[in-house]
């Protein structure tokens, strides 16, 4: 069981607002999309370079 607390919140603190949760979700979606795109482009590049030689 982890005893670490999320950043900027304590046990007695107020819960995150919906807009804060939406901002975090949007950031996660953008990060995931960018990571998946970078991996896909990297694999495409490796495939292209592999077929050249």
Secondary structure in CASP SS format (residue, H / E / C, confidence):
PFRMAT SS
TARGET T0000
AUTHOR 0000-0000-0000
METHOD secondary structure of the structure
MODEL  1
X C 1.00
X C 1.00
X C 1.00
X C 1.00
X C 1.00
X C 1.00
X C 1.00
X C 1.00
X C 1.00
X C 1.00
X C 1.00
X C 1.00
X C 1.00
X C 1.00
X C 1.00
X C 1.00
X C 1.00
X H 1.00
X H 1.00
X H 1.00
X H 1.00
X H 1.00
X H 1.00
X H 1.00
X H 1.00
X H 1.00
X H 1.00
X H 1.00
X H 1.00
X H 1.00
X H 1.00
X H 1.00
X H 1.00
X H 1.00
X H 1.00
X H 1.00
X H 1.00
X H 1.00
X H 1.00
X H 1.00
X H 1.00
X H 1.00
X H 1.00
X H 1.00
X H 1.00
X H 1.00
X H 1.00
X H 1.00
X H 1.00
X H 1.00
X H 1.00
X H 1.00
X C 1.00
END
